[in-house]
Amino acid sequence: KQEVTQIPAALSVPEGENLVLNCSFTDSAIYNLQWFRQDPGKGLTSLLLIQSSQREQTSGRLNASLDKSSGRSTLYIAASQPGDSATYLCAVPWNYGQNFVFGPGTRLSVLP
Amino acid sequence: EAGVAQSPRYKIIEKRQSVAFWCNPISGHATLYWYQQILGQGPKLLIQFQNNGVVDDSQLPKDRFSAERLKGVDSTLKIQPAKLEDSAVYLCASSLGAVRASSYNEQFFGPGTRLTVL
């Protein structure tokens, strides 16, 4: 069974800082990993999807890395802004790549 | 391109009542997912459809929950009768398909329905 954890559970930083969010998974036989953002009372917004053959994926100020052998992924946010405040979740596929198992999320607050 | 649509956005009911949620996925997306998200937790998959067939419903409490996707497009999720512990946000997502090692299973989510059971 796939289990996903995220550290830290919550993070508060001043504006402008670079930060790293961590995601760990127990079954390394994954096909891809997806990072999402969730604003309070809203649905999930897809940020990045990394295939198992990739090691990194970048979108603007976001960079996600994937290390299958160690069961880890990191989301790097450069030059954080108050608008980045949200909960960030990672999800990995289970059941031969069809279903996703989510982590509990990291709640990020960027202070102006 | 229109996103995933869900309705209603909010619902308050008393325990033992029934409730239904509706989802319309992105046009052309064959795979549809229903998730339950309890406050402070990540979403938990309830059921996955590929077109109008069920791929996985292993975590769906079948004694009270049911879902259908009759024409392979929109879907409804029903709870009957509701319990206090069903209070959660119900999220619908869709993807092009469910193909391994492919961006086809990148999921796109609707805004969710917040259910409160009193």
Chai-1 contact restraints between the chains, C-beta under 6 A:
chainA,res_idxA,chainB,res_idxB,connection_type,confidence,min_distance_angstrom,max_distance_angstrom,comment,restraint_id
A,Y31,B,R100,contact,1.0,0.0,6.0,A-B,restraint_1
A,Y31,B,A101,contact,1.0,0.0,6.0,A-B,restraint_2
A,K42,B,P111,contact,1.0,0.0,6.0,A-B,restraint_3
A,G43,B,L91,contact,1.0,0.0,6.0,A-B,restraint_4
A,G43,B,F109,contact,1.0,0.0,6.0,A-B,restraint_5
A,G43,B,G110,contact,1.0,0.0,6.0,A-B,restraint_6
A,G43,B,P111,contact,1.0,0.0,6.0,A-B,restraint_7
A,G43,B,G112,contact,1.0,0.0,6.0,A-B,restraint_8
A,L44,B,F109,contact,1.0,0.0,6.0,A-B,restraint_9
A,L49,B,S103,contact,1.0,0.0,6.0,A-B,restraint_10
A,L49,B,E106,contact,1.0,0.0,6.0,A-B,restraint_11
A,L89,B,G42,contact,1.0,0.0,6.0,A-B,restraint_12
A,G97,B,R100,contact,1.0,0.0,6.0,A-B,restraint_13
A,Q98,B,A98,contact,1.0,0.0,6.0,A-B,restraint_14
A,N99,B,L45,contact,1.0,0.0,6.0,A-B,restraint_15
A,N99,B,Q48,contact,1.0,0.0,6.0,A-B,restraint_16
A,N99,B,D56,contact,1.0,0.0,6.0,A-B,restraint_17
A,F102,B,G42,contact,1.0,0.0,6.0,A-B,restraint_18
A,F102,B,P43,contact,1.0,0.0,6.0,A-B,restraint_19
A,G103,B,G42,contact,1.0,0.0,6.0,A-B,restraint_20
A,P104,B,Q41,contact,1.0,0.0,6.0,A-B,restraint_21
A,P104,B,G42,contact,1.0,0.0,6.0,A-B,restraint_22
A,G105,B,G42,contact,1.0,0.0,6.0,A-B,restraint_23
